[in-house]
Amino acid sequence: MEKEMSFDDALKELEEIVSKLEQGDVPLEEALDQFQEGIKLSRLCKKTLQEAEETMTKIVDENGKEAAFENDLNRQEN
């Protein structure tokens, strides 16, 4: 099984693809391949960011149970 690329590596590669495609001097078939690779990298980055957001919006209480961070803040404000 192939190891998943890190967010930073995926973002860097995606930026390189975008830069190449924006220059407009890439042959059509290569541009399509690069576009498809860019879509895969974009999805990987989105998934990684969503997972990070989910992690950041949870806290663990003193009993080891996960709770939504927003709910904890709302209880403290009221």
C-alpha positions in Angstrom: 0.0 0.0 0.0 1.4 3.4 -1.0 2.0 5.9 1.8 -0.2 8.9 1.6 1.5 12.2 0.6 1.9 14.9 3.2 -0.3 18.0 3.0 2.7 20.2 2.4 4.1 18.0 -0.4 0.6 17.7 -2.0 0.1 21.5 -1.9 3.6 22.1 -3.3 3.0 19.7 -6.2 -0.5 21.2 -6.8 1.0 24.7 -7.0 3.6 23.5 -9.5 0.9 21.9 -11.7 -1.2 25.1 -11.6 1.8 27.2 -12.5 2.6 25.0 -15.5 -1.0 25.0 -16.7 -1.3 28.8 -16.3 1.7 29.2 -18.6 -0.4 27.6 -21.4 2.5 26.0 -23.2 1.8 22.4 -22.1 0.6 20.0 -24.8 -3.1 19.1 -24.5 -2.6 15.4 -23.5 -0.1 16.4 -20.8 -2.3 19.2 -19.6 -5.2 16.8 -19.2 -3.0 14.4 -17.2 -1.7 17.3 -15.1 -5.2 18.5 -14.5 -6.3 15.1 -13.3 -3.3 14.8 -11.0 -4.2 18.3 -9.7 -7.7 17.2 -8.9 -6.4 14.2 -6.9 -4.0 16.5 -5.0 -6.8 19.0 -4.4 -9.0 16.3 -2.9 -6.1 15.0 -0.7 -5.5 18.6 0.6 -9.2 19.1 1.2 -9.5 15.8 3.1 -6.5 16.6 5.2 -7.9 20.1 6.1 -11.3 18.6 6.9 -9.7 16.1 9.2 -7.6 18.8 10.9 -10.7 20.9 11.4 -12.6 18.0 12.9 -9.7 17.4 15.3 -9.5 21.0 16.3 -13.2 21.3 17.0 -13.1 18.5 19.5 -11.8 18.5 23.0 -11.4 15.6 25.5 -13.1 16.1 28.9 -11.7 14.9 32.2 -13.4 11.5 31.7 -11.7 10.9 28.3 -14.9 11.6 26.3 -14.7 13.7 23.2 -17.0 16.8 23.1 -17.5 19.5 20.5 -15.3 22.4 21.3 -18.1 24.9 20.3 -20.5 23.4 22.8 -18.0 23.7 25.6 -17.5 27.4 24.8 -21.2 28.0 24.6 -21.6 26.5 28.1 -18.9 28.8 29.5 -20.5 31.9 28.0 -24.0 31.2 29.4 
